[in-house]
Amino acid sequence: MKILLIVDVQQGFINDFTKHIPAKIEKHIKHFEYDLIVATRFINKSASLFQSELGFSAMTMLSQETKLNTKLNDAADIVLMKSTYSSITPDVAKLLEKNEVKEVYLAGIGTDTGVMATALQLFDMGVKPKVLSDLCMSLAGEEMNQCALGILRNAIGEVNIL
C-alpha cells in the first residue's frame, strides 16, 4: 500500500516561508498515485506544553487557523486531528500495522517539527519514512528546513530523503 501522509498544511501554519507548499503538494498528488492519502491537523489543547513552554497559544480547537488547505482536504482520504508533533496517532499506527505498510511518503509543514517527529517515529516502528523534501518546509524558513533535512539524512538515511 502506497501512502502519502500530509503533515499540518493548515491556515495557521502558512507564512512567507510555507505559502508555496500547498500548491506543490497539490501538483504532486496529480502526478503520483497513492493508495491512501492521509492529512493531519494540529490542534493545540488548552494547558498544553506548546502553550506553557513555547508560548504558542494559537491553533486551538475552534480556531479558523486549524483548517486544512481546502484542495488538500478534498484530496485526502482521511483527515485526522492530533495534538502532538508526530502524526503517528494510535489510529494511524493501527492502519499501518493492519495493512503491513513498509514505507510512508511524507510532505508538509514543519520539517523541523511535525515532519521530523513523524519520520523518526515511523523509522522506530520499522516503517521507512520517505521524506519528499521539495514538499516540506519549516515555519522558520529555508535555513531551518535544510538543518532539519540534514538531521533526517543522518537519522533515517540519505536514501529516505527524496
SULDA-V356108 format. One line per field, one symbol per residue. burial: b if it has 9 or more other ideal C-beta (glycine too) atoms within 8 Angstrom, else e. A space follows every 50 residues. Layout:
BEGIN
burial = ???
END
This chain:
BEGIN
burial = eebbbbbbbbbbbbeebbeebbebbbebbeeeebebbbbbbbbbeeebee beeeeeeebbeebebbbbbeebbebbeebbebeeebbbbeebbebbeeee beebbbbbbbbbbbbbbbbbbbbebebbbbbbbebbbbbeeeebbebbbe bbbeebeeebbe
END
